């Protein structure tokens, strides 16, 4: 039997990832029992306090009382947290130290959604890849600059440490663990019963790009505004640099420092975000959308769109169009 410990740290825990993950493991146990085998997962909730409030006290969970010094789970699951700052980490330093100790003794660690903040605070992700909810990427990168953040990925795995993307995507990590420990059939059973897309492997289709402007570089901010107001134009880095009275090299350096993106990447993301809105909100054909965002080469547009979203323009529209097909 595998001992799975769900960590309930100090702070507001996201209940969707916590309860969803528990249900996946329980469905795996159900599958195994139906096949004449024993339950595989022994689930435990532990926390640093007696009780744990969720969603501003709308829910209260009572963790099991355990002596952390003697508890040796096979895997520790860290659910997402609403609080993503250093104060939240300081409140949980005892649990962070405990995870480091248990990992050294063979326990696996897995974070779901913004639980990656607590996992990264262990130092075990230094110079390694990690995933978290894409909307938390800026604060995560600022707090843990030595971790290679991959918000395009749903799951990362290295040496018994797992991380998962945000919200319901975290359940794909639990399915991954079920498949790893119990086989494909068990994971498919859980996915079908709980209606989870087991093949989902990227957060890219769910990301909407918001260019960061809360910096102090007014010159770069003007360039950002120009890009966003002239989406239908072919904008070059050289043009933006000359418009800002800078050399190309200096402009790229300042732009990245202010926005965390090099200019060409920023231009592409702004254009693709506009293309996504066009595909979601109107009935323009793909060529019309392409021209509206300043592209003339259909192949180049399609390749860039797929690189950013993980889907072709046609597939994206089919999945995310806000228009009713009955009005077509």
Steps between C-alpha positions, in 0.01 A plus 500: 500500500622848413466761773388830344519804725308815402667801654275772645730796557419823682300727269208465262512173308325461162239230566448401136844347462494345847163327480540413132831325564357305793213382280735382224698288745177360648373409152830320439443302820146424381631372167756274668244353741264429209787308337540287811807682626562691823464873549830659401477851645480590866408869510586732786446872555758671717561860593694716735185589694193322634270626226542659160268763357425497129350780294471753781358249748221377274660158545692360792706182479626315803844353428615182667719555800843359434844543640690633196821348634363146468274537196663355187260517200585362157388819331406848622241694297500880533170659386475851358510805725328835456783671690813533288749710692799460724292549814294193410823303460638623830184380678563153358873467560453198728313312226754609240786364710305179559454449125873541441575242769245252369619539139853417614357179648323395179160672511378639169365857482225630272357852474171591339433847356650770727616237748819537294586808709526285812691230313744751349564642847668167590782583259458162332390658171808718460617497135221254417174525306174571676139570405232701678189694403592728211345803669736462796807487277614859554498484879655151494783613271569799725516284813689207345719631215722189512210267407423440132129573487305318226140619506448342158529158665230322698748269675871498581683209660857457620647268762177442689386863491189587300330831423173572322330790330207692637146427610345181357817429298650386829283190480700390197798462734298272728393293197866485399593363842217245490619382159859483625410296809197298380507496120319661209170320557466641852578854382249473213234377740553806724504735202176360358311489829606856593492628139859627494685542169788261563693609189520865596869593523516876456358810667562705187138509370382643833755780529401853413787741458505817708799719423656613827498880530537556873866586460674836515639522144275750322687463169442126489137544609444730199639230273263247656204727438612555141518124439154444645343784300659399169442126493423499127844644414826317443697633797874446519733524798716743301204734454410494869862559598538800268163634619640483854833658402697192600726249338339165423707324766423756772129496413479120522679502836275770648184348357575159652594651834168685517262240355685166544461444125729583210325737255442251218339253744282778640387604152412141411309440822298821461412410141403144589288619793315728259460211255354284777240765580410531131451124474296489820273797434424526127463300182798629302677226309859414593648714221303804617621446855855456373494833314339674798803419715759598242591164343500427126648150501234245599755232592700740719181617671377147561839387637524797736140458616559133574828576676323743734171316557581136424211491251449594136276806437220274374521268802517796738183652355319165515586468870466856628263692271254709700251501214211259499504262201121537480548860389733412216 
